């Protein structure tokens, strides 16, 4: 019989320690297993890679893009062709011809040579088949722009698109997946699948030809660049206080007296050419005739209809409240003058006949009280008890609606008055900004009368689509909340500034993305960026900034995990700008190419 051994105190302590260590070791092993499992789950699958940046990228970034591993490319056959479905529209036919020519003419070589496998003697890409579900869908607000693209290693590629306009986006994506190899051979990424559609329906660029005249060829080049960036609305700010450059059949004297010169006008033929060119690129043209403010250029033809024309815009430089206009070029329409409505009616008739677009932009910003207060007829009306708000309401009621173009909810102008207790009224500019957002609002659809005199048009007035101005962009770049946060951002400040604003961050008030900040709770439909004309002239557009806006409106500014992607977007935008320049687009650089070839060396912090 064995005698039990009594444990010593030291042995008892060791045994208790070992007992406590077992669950701790088990916990560590479990934690390690969990970490390994998470790392495996978060890693890309070996058969199909989905990365934030590929050796060759598409701008704007698609909703979803995958490239099978190992990454590979194939040569494009010299007999390559794009094949459309039967019953193709003329716009799709011209697009396939255009992109076929571009594919072979482009000599794009990435700044950083793509690390992909190219199989020698393997199959070459023979064709790209384009299939469209709805060939007759018109180019209008809300049209379906979704498409899918697949490039197989067998030498076949396909685009499946909802509409002709979506197919054009697919063709652009396909063109950006091609490049020239070491020996100049044409290569295209293979085993690639793209599923894509825009986040926002309205992705616009505004060009101001009222302040700065742009030749037609420059306008066409701008629209072509928009299409390459998958932007779909050309907001043509045609007139302003400085000039009236469009010739209208019913009002020829406006251009005769208001244009900068005889060779700086847009004829009816020019407009038709611009609209048709834009249509062939899947871009709508929204015309804007700014009124009742910004109409000094009308005074040469109709001085009786324009108040304070020819007066110095800022009588007292020390008192901003004495201004007659928000900028040099004072003059705005007099709502008491019958001639005003005759001219406005003729303009709307002509513009809505020349432009097939379903929206008409009426401007309606920066109506300045000081200008009206200098007009003798308005002074007399106010002495009888009239107010500036009533004056504004008179124009609202008798302006565009008189020609069958219906106004949005809340009126064309929507200005606010503060005429209580003798306080001076405030007209226009509901945001209280010297340079308001010039935002647009959807109006009610007007059914054309049977005679076809007025097409279906909806008025764009105020409060929906914010535009970025260069001054505000620079302010946003400099602000970035706090200096330490600016350092933490590290890189991509330009892209960050534009994409943040495009996603719904306003400089004076925050508006949540996807939610309307306007009247009647409208959902946000997109945005537009100032292209040029206010400060820049032909050939000096900041197209890199517009490209950044284009991506934010197409696929947002965050990756799948919700993190902002402006840092990696900087490299991709540099690559895209490099390709655009090769296509003849005069896009300004955002950083030296040296930075692109040395990752991280241009960051503000490590």
KEGUFI-790691 format. One line per 3 residues: their letters; for each residue y, x, z negated of C-alpha. Coordinates in steps of 0.2 Angstrom, whole numbers, plus 5000, padded with zeros to 4 digits. Layout:
a	Y,X,Z  ...
***
This chain:
xxx	5000,5000,5000  5016,5007,5006  5031,5008,4994
xxx	5047,5001,5002  5060,5014,5004  5077,5009,4997
xxx	5091,5012,5008  5104,5024,5003  5122,5019,5002
xxx	5126,5030,5017  5112,5023,5027  5117,5006,5024
xxx	5135,5010,5030  5128,5017,5046  5117,5002,5049
xxx	5132,4990,5047  5142,5001,5059  5129,5001,5072
xxx	5127,4982,5070  5146,4980,5073  5146,4992,5088
xxx	5133,4982,5097  5144,4967,5101  5158,4979,5104
xxx	5148,4988,5117  5142,4972,5124  5160,4966,5126
xxx	5165,4982,5135  5150,4980,5147  5155,4962,5150
xxx	5173,4967,5153  5168,4981,5165  5157,4969,5174
xxx	5171,4956,5175  5183,4969,5182  5170,4975,5195
xxx	5167,4957,5200  5185,4953,5201  5188,4968,5212
xxx	5174,4963,5223  5180,4946,5225  5198,4952,5228
xxx	5192,4965,5241  5192,4960,5259  5175,4955,5266
xxx	5167,4969,5277  5165,4957,5292  5182,4951,5293
xxx	5198,4959,5286  5213,4949,5280  5227,4961,5276
xxx	5246,4960,5273  5249,4974,5286  5238,4978,5301
xxx	5240,4994,5312  5247,4982,5325  5257,4967,5318
xxx	5264,4950,5324  5282,4945,5321  5285,4933,5313
xxx	5270,4934,5302  5257,4921,5307  5251,4909,5294
xxx	5233,4916,5295  5227,4932,5304  5211,4941,5303
xxx	5204,4956,5311  5186,4961,5310  5181,4978,5303
xxx	5179,4991,5309  5196,4988,5317  5194,4989,5336
xxx	5203,4987,5352  5198,4985,5370  5206,4989,5387
xxx	5214,4976,5397  5207,4974,5414  5218,4977,5429
xxx	5213,4960,5436  5217,4951,5419  5224,4934,5421
xxx	5229,4919,5410  5220,4903,5415  5227,4886,5410
xxx	5219,4869,5409  5220,4857,5423  5236,4847,5425
xxx	5247,4860,5417  5265,4857,5415  5277,4867,5425
xxx	5284,4875,5409  5267,4881,5404  5263,4888,5422
xxx	5280,4898,5421  5276,4904,5404  5258,4910,5409
xxx	5266,4919,5424  5280,4927,5413  5268,4933,5399
xxx	5256,4940,5412  5270,4950,5420  5276,4956,5403
xxx	5259,4962,5397  5258,4974,5412  5276,4979,5412
xxx	5278,4983,5394  5276,5001,5389  5276,4998,5370
xxx	5269,5012,5359  5268,5009,5341  5279,5021,5330
xxx	5263,5025,5320  5248,5026,5331  5235,5013,5327
xxx	5220,5019,5318  5207,5008,5328  5191,5011,5337
xxx	5192,5010,5356  5175,5009,5364  5174,5020,5379
xxx	5165,5012,5394  5165,4995,5384  5170,4978,5391
xxx	5188,4975,5396  5198,4959,5392  5196,4949,5408
xxx	5205,4933,5404  5215,4922,5392  5211,4904,5393
xxx	5225,4892,5387  5219,4874,5381  5233,4861,5377
xxx	5229,4845,5368  5245,4836,5373  5253,4842,5389
xxx	5266,4828,5390  5273,4830,5372  5292,4832,5374
xxx	5302,4846,5367  5310,4837,5352  5313,4838,5333
xxx	5296,4838,5324  5285,4842,5339  5268,4850,5335
xxx	5269,4869,5337  5252,4873,5329  5240,4885,5339
xxx	5225,4896,5337  5221,4912,5346  5205,4921,5347
xxx	5201,4938,5355  5182,4941,5357  5174,4958,5360
xxx	5165,4951,5374  5181,4952,5385  5187,4934,5383
xxx	5202,4927,5374  5207,4909,5370  5222,4900,5365
xxx	5220,4882,5358  5237,4873,5356  5243,4856,5351
xxx	5257,4856,5364  5264,4866,5378  5277,4873,5366
xxx	5264,4878,5354  5255,4887,5368  5271,4897,5371
xxx	5270,4903,5353  5252,4908,5356  5256,4918,5371
xxx	5270,4927,5362  5257,4932,5348  5245,4938,5361
xxx	5258,4949,5369  5262,4957,5352  5243,4962,5350
xxx	5244,4973,5365  5250,4991,5366  5249,5007,5376
xxx	5236,5020,5371  5237,5039,5372  5235,5040,5391
xxx	5246,5025,5394  5231,5013,5396  5234,4995,5391
xxx	5225,4990,5375  5223,4974,5365  5216,4971,5348
xxx	5199,4963,5348  5189,4953,5336  5205,4945,5330
xxx	5208,4927,5325  5225,4919,5322  5228,4901,5315
xxx	5247,4898,5315  5260,4885,5313  5278,4885,5307
xxx	5283,4881,5289  5299,4873,5295  5302,4863,5310
xxx	5321,4868,5313  5322,4887,5316  5339,4890,5323
xxx	5352,4902,5329  5370,4898,5331  5381,4906,5344
xxx	5400,4903,5343  5408,4904,5361  5424,4895,5355
xxx	5430,4911,5346  5422,4924,5358  5417,4920,5376
xxx	5399,4925,5380  5394,4927,5398  5380,4915,5404
xxx	5368,4930,5406  5371,4935,5387  5367,4917,5382
xxx	5351,4918,5392  5346,4934,5384  5350,4927,5367
xxx	5338,4912,5370  5325,4924,5377  5326,4934,5361
xxx	5325,4918,5350  5309,4913,5359  5301,4930,5356
xxx	5305,4927,5337  5298,4909,5338  5315,4901,5335
xxx	5317,4884,5343  5334,4878,5341  5349,4886,5350
xxx	5364,4879,5341  5378,4881,5353  5395,4880,5344
xxx	5404,4878,5361  5422,4875,5356  5434,4879,5341
xxx	5453,4881,5338  5453,4897,5348  5447,4891,5365
xxx	5439,4876,5374  5428,4885,5386  5417,4871,5393
xxx	5422,4861,5409  5420,4842,5407  5420,4830,5421
xxx	5430,4817,5412  5442,4829,5403  5445,4844,5415
xxx	5462,4848,5407  5454,4853,5391  5446,4869,5399
xxx	5460,4871,5411  5473,4873,5396  5461,4878,5382
xxx	5449,4892,5389  5454,4910,5388  5454,4912,5407
xxx	5448,4905,5423  5433,4916,5422  5429,4912,5404
xxx	5423,4894,5406  5406,4886,5407  5403,4874,5422
xxx	5392,4859,5423  5380,4871,5433  5381,4884,5420
xxx	5376,4871,5406  5361,4865,5417  5355,4883,5419
xxx	5356,4887,5401  5347,4871,5396  5333,4873,5408
xxx	5331,4891,5404  5330,4886,5385  5317,4873,5389
xxx	5306,4885,5398  5306,4895,5382  5303,4881,5371
xxx	5320,4881,5364  5331,4866,5361  5350,4867,5364
xxx	5360,4857,5352  5378,4856,5357  5393,4856,5345
xxx	5411,4851,5349  5420,4854,5332  5432,4839,5327
xxx	5443,4833,5319  5447,4851,5312  5446,4867,5323
xxx	5454,4858,5338  5470,4868,5341  5463,4872,5358
xxx	5465,4854,5363  5484,4854,5361  5487,4862,5377
xxx	5480,4847,5386  5485,4833,5373  5498,4839,5361
xxx	5501,4821,5355  5483,4821,5348  5484,4837,5338
xxx	5493,4839,5322  5502,4855,5317  5497,4864,5333
xxx	5506,4880,5336  5512,4882,5318  5508,4898,5308
xxx	5492,4894,5298  5497,4901,5281  5515,4898,5278
xxx	5515,4906,5260  5503,4921,5259  5504,4920,5240
xxx	5498,4902,5239  5482,4898,5248  5485,4879,5245
xxx	5499,4879,5258  5487,4884,5272  5487,4873,5288
xxx	5470,4879,5293  5456,4890,5286  5459,4903,5298
xxx	5472,4908,5312  5473,4894,5324  5480,4879,5316
xxx	5478,4861,5323  5467,4846,5320  5466,4829,5328
xxx	5478,4815,5322  5467,4800,5317  5483,4789,5319
xxx	5485,4793,5338  5475,4782,5350  5474,4796,5362
xxx	5462,4805,5350  5449,4792,5352  5450,4791,5371
xxx	5448,4810,5372  5434,4810,5359  5425,4796,5368
xxx	5425,4805,5385  5419,4821,5377  5404,4813,5369
xxx	5400,4804,5385  5400,4820,5395  5391,4831,5382
xxx	5377,4818,5379  5375,4817,5398  5374,4836,5401
xxx	5362,4840,5386  5345,4831,5385  5344,4836,5367
xxx	5342,4821,5354  5355,4828,5342  5374,4830,5345
xxx	5383,4841,5332  5401,4834,5328  5406,4849,5318
xxx	5417,4840,5305  5421,4855,5293  5436,4862,5285
xxx	5448,4848,5288  5464,4854,5280  5476,4842,5271
xxx	5491,4854,5274  5490,4851,5292  5490,4832,5292
xxx	5504,4833,5279  5516,4841,5291  5514,4828,5305
xxx	5528,4815,5305  5517,4800,5309  5505,4804,5295
xxx	5520,4807,5283  5526,4790,5288  5509,4782,5285
xxx	5508,4790,5268  5525,4784,5263  5518,4766,5266
xxx	5504,4769,5254  5491,4777,5265  5480,4791,5259
xxx	5472,4806,5267  5455,4799,5263  5459,4783,5272
xxx	5464,4794,5287  5448,4803,5286  5438,4787,5285
xxx	5448,4780,5300  5442,4795,5311  5424,4793,5304
xxx	5424,4774,5309  5432,4776,5326  5425,4793,5332
xxx	5407,4796,5337  5400,4778,5333  5412,4771,5346
xxx	5402,4779,5360  5385,4773,5354  5381,4789,5344
xxx	5377,4784,5327  5382,4793,5311  5372,4799,5297
xxx	5371,4791,5280  5387,4793,5271  5398,4796,5286
xxx	5401,4809,5298  5413,4819,5287  5408,4814,5270
xxx	5423,4822,5262  5428,4819,5244  5445,4813,5237
xxx	5452,4817,5221  5468,4807,5222  5469,4801,5205
xxx	5485,4802,5194  5495,4810,5208  5482,4824,5210
xxx	5482,4830,5228  5468,4824,5238  5454,4835,5245
xxx	5448,4832,5262  5432,4839,5269  5423,4854,5263
xxx	5412,4845,5250  5405,4861,5244  5422,4867,5238
xxx	5420,4883,5249  5433,4890,5260  5419,4893,5273
xxx	5407,4879,5269  5389,4880,5274  5392,4869,5290
xxx	5376,4861,5286  5368,4848,5297  5362,4831,5292
xxx	5350,4820,5302  5357,4804,5308  5350,4787,5314
xxx	5343,4787,5331  5352,4777,5344  5343,4768,5358
xxx	5352,4770,5375  5358,4755,5383  5349,4749,5399
xxx	5363,4756,5410  5359,4774,5404  5377,4778,5400
xxx	5373,4785,5383  5357,4794,5381  5348,4793,5364
xxx	5357,4805,5352  5359,4807,5334  5374,4814,5326
xxx	5374,4830,5316  5387,4830,5302  5385,4838,5285
xxx	5372,4843,5272  5355,4849,5278  5353,4866,5286
xxx	5362,4881,5278  5368,4895,5290  5369,4913,5284
xxx	5386,4922,5287  5387,4941,5288  5399,4942,5274
xxx	5388,4931,5262  5373,4942,5268  5382,4958,5262
xxx	5387,4950,5246  5369,4945,5243  5363,4962,5247
xxx	5375,4970,5234  5372,4957,5221  5353,4956,5219
xxx	5356,4950,5201  5357,4967,5191  5358,4985,5196
xxx	5341,4989,5187  5333,4975,5197  5340,4982,5213
xxx	5331,4998,5209  5315,4989,5205  5316,4981,5222
xxx	5314,4998,5229  5316,4994,5247  5318,4981,5260
xxx	5335,4975,5253  5341,4968,5270  5324,4958,5273
xxx	5324,4953,5255  5342,4946,5256  5339,4936,5272
xxx	5322,4929,5267  5327,4924,5250  5342,4914,5257
xxx	5331,4907,5270  5318,4901,5258  5331,4890,5249
xxx	5342,4902,5238  5360,4897,5241  5373,4909,5234
xxx	5383,4896,5225  5369,4884,5220  5351,4885,5220
xxx	5341,4873,5232  5323,4872,5230  5313,4876,5246
xxx	5305,4861,5255  5317,4849,5246  5333,4842,5253
xxx	5349,4846,5245  5358,4833,5255  5362,4814,5255
xxx	5348,4801,5254  5336,4814,5248  5332,4821,5265
xxx	5318,4835,5265  5324,4852,5271  5319,4854,5289
xxx	5324,4872,5291  5339,4882,5294  5349,4892,5306
xxx	5357,4909,5306  5374,4914,5313  5370,4924,5329
xxx	5387,4931,5334  5404,4925,5340  5414,4924,5324
xxx	5415,4943,5322  5403,4950,5335  5405,4950,5353
xxx	5392,4951,5368  5379,4965,5365  5383,4966,5346
xxx	5372,4953,5339  5363,4957,5323  5346,4952,5330
xxx	5336,4961,5316  5344,4950,5304  5340,4935,5314
xxx	5322,4941,5316  5321,4942,5297  5327,4924,5296
xxx	5315,4919,5309  5300,4925,5299  5306,4917,5283
xxx	5307,4900,5292  5291,4902,5301  5279,4908,5288
xxx	5290,4910,5272  5294,4926,5262  5278,4926,5251
xxx	5261,4932,5253  5245,4922,5249  5246,4927,5230
xxx	5264,4921,5229  5272,4938,5229  5288,4942,5240
xxx	5283,4952,5254  5300,4960,5259  5295,4977,5256
xxx	5280,4978,5268  5291,4967,5279  5303,4981,5282
xxx	5290,4992,5290  5284,4977,5301  5302,4973,5306
xxx	5305,4991,5311  5290,4990,5322  5296,4973,5329
xxx	5313,4980,5332  5306,4995,5341  5296,4983,5353
xxx	5311,4972,5356  5322,4987,5361  5308,4991,5373
xxx	5310,4974,5380  5328,4976,5384  5334,4967,5368
xxx	5349,4976,5360  5343,4974,5342  5352,4985,5329
xxx	5341,4997,5319  5338,4993,5300  5333,5010,5296
xxx	5329,5027,5304  5312,5028,5312  5309,5043,5301
xxx	5306,5031,5287  5293,5022,5296  5283,5038,5299
xxx	5284,5043,5281  5278,5029,5270  5287,5027,5254
xxx	5300,5041,5257  5314,5029,5260  5311,5019,5244
xxx	5324,5019,5231  5311,5022,5217  5293,5028,5217
***
